[in-house]
Amino acid sequence: MAQQTILVVEDEYGSAEVLQLVLEIEGYRVLLASNGREALDLMAQHRPDLVLTDFMMPIMSGAQLGAALRERPATSPIAIVMMSAAEESVVRRQFRDYNAFLRKPFSVEALLPVVRKLVSTPRLTGT
């Protein structure tokens, strides 16, 4: 089985680095982007199995990124985990088509089961 790829979209470098380290230890290939625009640019060359995105970011927010992913046939099947320090109800007012929500700060014990479940769930390919 091919190594699964997770795109981490997080504007706080320290948080992104910790997520990358944890996920790589678990055997995932990790791509990093600091905002939604950078994530979309990366996805032109790499198709992740999961997008783990912060909600509040400069240039393009997690909600805007999620909407852009869902609009495109090639990326609409990709699972999205929305991360935010804000209440989930605040996030859902701007974007509700994500697969899981993690309230910041969260533990590795909260993150890994969500990631494992979403990357192991079969999805239709957007080709």
Secondary structure, DSSP 8 states (H G I E B T S, - for coil): ----EEEEE-S-HHHHHHHHHHHHHTT-EEEEESSHHHHHHHHTT---SEEEEESS-SSS-HHHHHHHHHHSTTTTTSEEEEEESS-HHHHHHH----SEEEESS--HHHHHHHHHHHHHS------
